[in-house]
């Protein structure tokens, strides 16, 4: 049975953009919490190996909201092809998962 919760990973090129996306997701109750931290990225883009300072977002969401989360990230993101990866939260502290459920309740 799939997990009801996911961790979404996405990166941004600027801290301000990362903060804007994080705020939007939490304000819209699409994420209970978003953590932002600086990362050094090495990746292939348009045939070349690139290096960049980026900002990683860890977004804790309900798995059923993935489509809405993806749309909100794409709408606010400056990258042509933003990283938007979902990782199932297989298990977690019951109290934390109960908080996540309440924090993302939109109805």
C-alpha positions in Angstrom: 0.0 0.0 0.0 1.5 3.4 -0.9 2.3 5.8 1.8 -0.1 8.7 2.4 2.8 11.1 2.8 5.7 12.2 0.6 8.9 14.3 0.7 9.2 16.5 -2.4 12.7 17.6 -3.4 13.2 20.7 -5.6 16.1 23.1 -6.1 16.2 26.8 -6.9 18.9 29.1 -8.1 18.2 31.9 -5.6 17.3 31.9 -1.9 14.5 34.4 -2.5 12.8 32.0 -5.0 13.2 29.1 -2.6 11.6 31.1 0.2 8.8 32.3 -2.1 8.0 28.7 -3.2 8.2 27.4 0.4 5.9 30.1 1.7 3.4 29.5 -1.1 3.2 25.7 -0.4 2.8 26.2 3.4 0.3 29.1 3.1 -1.8 27.0 0.6 -1.6 24.0 3.1 0.1 21.9 0.3 3.1 21.4 2.6 3.2 21.1 6.3 6.8 22.1 6.4 9.5 23.1 3.9 13.2 23.1 4.8 15.6 25.2 2.8 19.4 24.8 2.7 22.3 25.7 0.4 23.7 22.9 -1.8 26.5 22.6 -4.4 25.1 20.9 -7.5 26.9 19.2 -10.4 24.7 18.2 -13.3 24.5 17.7 -17.0 22.5 20.3 -18.9 22.3 20.7 -22.7 25.4 18.5 -23.3 27.7 20.2 -20.7 28.6 19.5 -17.1 27.5 22.4 -15.0 28.2 23.4 -11.4 25.9 25.7 -9.5 25.1 27.0 -6.0 21.5 26.2 -5.4 18.9 26.1 -2.7 17.3 22.7 -1.9 13.8 22.5 -0.6 12.5 19.5 1.4 8.7 19.7 1.3 6.6 17.4 3.5 3.2 16.8 1.8 0.3 14.4 1.5 1.0 12.1 -1.4 -2.5 12.8 -2.8 -1.5 16.5 -3.2 1.4 15.8 -5.5 -0.3 17.2 -8.6 -1.2 20.4 -6.9 2.3 20.7 -5.4 3.9 20.1 -8.7 1.7 22.8 -10.4 2.4 25.3 -7.6 6.2 24.8 -7.9 6.1 25.0 -11.7 4.1 28.2 -11.6 6.6 29.9 -9.2 9.8 28.4 -10.6 12.3 30.1 -12.9 13.9 26.9 -14.2 12.6 25.5 -17.6 12.9 22.0 -16.1 12.7 22.2 -12.3 13.6 19.1 -10.3 10.4 17.9 -8.7 11.0 14.5 -7.1 8.7 12.6 -4.7 10.0 10.2 -2.1 7.5 8.2 -0.1 7.6 8.6 3.6 7.4 4.9 4.5 7.1 5.5 8.2 7.5 8.2 10.8 6.8 9.3 14.3 3.0 9.0 14.8 2.8 12.4 16.4 4.7 14.1 13.6 2.6 12.4 10.9 -0.6 13.4 12.8 0.7 17.0 12.8 1.5 16.8 9.0 -2.0 15.6 8.4 -3.5 18.5 10.3 -1.1 21.1 8.8 -2.1 20.1 5.3 -5.8 19.7 5.8 -7.5 22.0 3.3 -11.2 21.2 3.9 
